[in-house]
């Protein structure tokens, strides 16, 4: 069965609990929400609020204890590990706070890595990786290794790696957490461009000024949705750089 909907994500009464000895810990208690194609959403909440656990569920890195998760029309909450890995590689592009780049590999090799798991030929891998690096402004840095790049450039490589498989959703977990203020704003400008091109973006951040770039902000507390609202004052990039 497939859902016929513009929804790219639907969560219905999602729970995630862990058994710690005799104690049961609920990381997610009862989360229901929908995200549509080309939305730009920020997840916010204090440490322990459940937002990171939810990101792991959305990214097919973990499965819920209860409830249903529909991703791009498929019910992934009942998939086994192999099916989850396929869905993850096909549907999700990850951007991490710590970049997670291979230190001994060039920018080009880092970006091409997901295509190896997708079974893409070497010639096509190189072509798509080059094309994606150019799209994020790193056409002249393809042969550079991570230690030869600035923090902002490394994060652009990470964004290119997330994009190269042409995923349905980009999940960005604190993508500006290790960057200085101006470089953070440059990365947010890149996300704005990606959103304008039709990408669906889900951003986890604890920084209010970064969340203001998103069009919708969902706040979590104690494993539940505390607030879900359209951002009425989307921060413009011109405001950022004038400031």
QUIRA-V687560 format. One record per backbone hydrogen bond with DSSP energy under -1.0 kcal/mol. NH is the residue of the N-H (numbers start at 1). CO is the residue of the C=O. E is the energy in kcal/mol with one decimal. If there is no record, write none. Layout:
nh = (NH NH)
co = (CO CO)
e = (E E)
//
This chain:
nh = (8 9 10 11 12 14 15 16 18 20 23 25 27 28 29 31 33 35 37 39 41 42 43 44 49 54 55 56 57 58 59 60 61 62 65 66 68 70 71 72 74 76 76 77 79 84 85 86 87 88 89 90 91 92 93 95 99 100 105 107 108 110 111 112 115 116 117 118 119 120 125 126 127 128 129 130 131 132 133 134 135 137 138 141 144 148 149 154 155 156 157 158 159 160 161 162 163 164 166 169 170 171 172 173 174 177 179 184 185 186 187 188 189 190 191 192 193 194 195 196 197 198 199 201 202 203 204 205 211 212 213 214 215 216 217 218 219 220 221 223 224 226 227 229 231 235 240 241 242 243)
co = (35 35 70 33 68 31 66 28 25 23 20 18 16 16 223 14 11 9 6 36 201 216 203 218 46 50 51 52 53 54 55 57 56 56 15 15 12 10 74 8 71 69 74 69 76 80 81 82 83 84 85 86 87 88 169 171 96 98 102 144 142 106 107 108 112 113 113 114 116 115 121 122 123 124 125 126 127 128 129 130 131 134 133 138 141 145 146 150 151 152 153 154 155 156 157 158 159 160 163 91 200 93 202 95 204 174 176 180 181 182 183 184 185 186 187 188 189 190 191 192 193 195 194 39 170 41 172 43 207 208 210 211 40 40 229 42 227 44 224 49 221 219 219 217 215 212 236 237 238 239)
e = (-2.4 -2.2 -2.1 -3.2 -2.7 -2.6 -2.5 -2.3 -2.8 -3.5 -2.1 -3.3 -2.5 -1.8 -2.7 -2.0 -1.3 -2.3 -1.8 -1.8 -2.8 -2.8 -3.4 -2.5 -1.8 -2.4 -2.0 -2.0 -1.9 -3.0 -2.4 -1.6 -2.7 -1.3 -2.4 -1.4 -1.9 -2.8 -3.1 -3.3 -1.7 -2.1 -1.1 -1.0 -1.4 -2.6 -2.3 -1.8 -2.4 -2.9 -2.2 -1.8 -3.0 -1.8 -2.4 -2.6 -1.2 -2.7 -1.4 -2.0 -2.5 -2.6 -2.4 -2.0 -1.2 -1.2 -1.1 -1.1 -1.5 -2.4 -2.8 -2.3 -2.0 -2.7 -2.6 -2.4 -2.3 -2.2 -2.4 -2.2 -1.7 -1.7 -2.8 -1.8 -1.2 -2.4 -1.8 -2.6 -2.1 -1.7 -2.1 -2.2 -2.2 -2.6 -2.6 -1.8 -1.6 -1.7 -2.7 -2.2 -2.6 -2.9 -2.9 -2.8 -2.6 -1.7 -1.7 -2.6 -2.0 -1.7 -2.1 -2.1 -1.9 -1.6 -2.2 -2.1 -1.9 -2.4 -2.6 -2.2 -1.4 -1.8 -2.0 -2.3 -2.8 -3.2 -3.1 -2.1 -2.2 -1.4 -1.7 -1.6 -1.7 -1.4 -2.7 -3.0 -3.0 -2.8 -2.4 -1.9 -1.5 -3.2 -1.6 -2.2 -2.4 -2.3 -1.5 -2.2 -1.8 -1.9)
//
